[in-house]
Amino acid sequence: MLGWVLTFLVLALIAALLGFGGIASAFAGVAKVLFVIFLVLLVASLIFAGVRGRRPPPAA
């Protein structure tokens, strides 16, 4: 997911350098949305991993 954010960020920077303002802002918007989704998923996975913790293996 973070790779997609970086890809769209690079595409936005290239489009901005070439003078395509509308396309650059669209790519930047997509990069922002993907970054927020990435952060939400990261926090959720950290919370679930902390809540679950280590459980002992089931007794045979």
SULGINOR-V64061 format. One record per pair of residues at least 24 apart in sequence whose C-alpha atoms are under 6 Angstrom apart, sorted by sequence separation. I is the first residue (numbers start at 0). J is the second residue. If there is no record, write none. Layout:
# SULGINOR-V64061
I_J ; I_J
This chain:
# SULGINOR-V64061
4_30 ; 4_33 ; 4_34
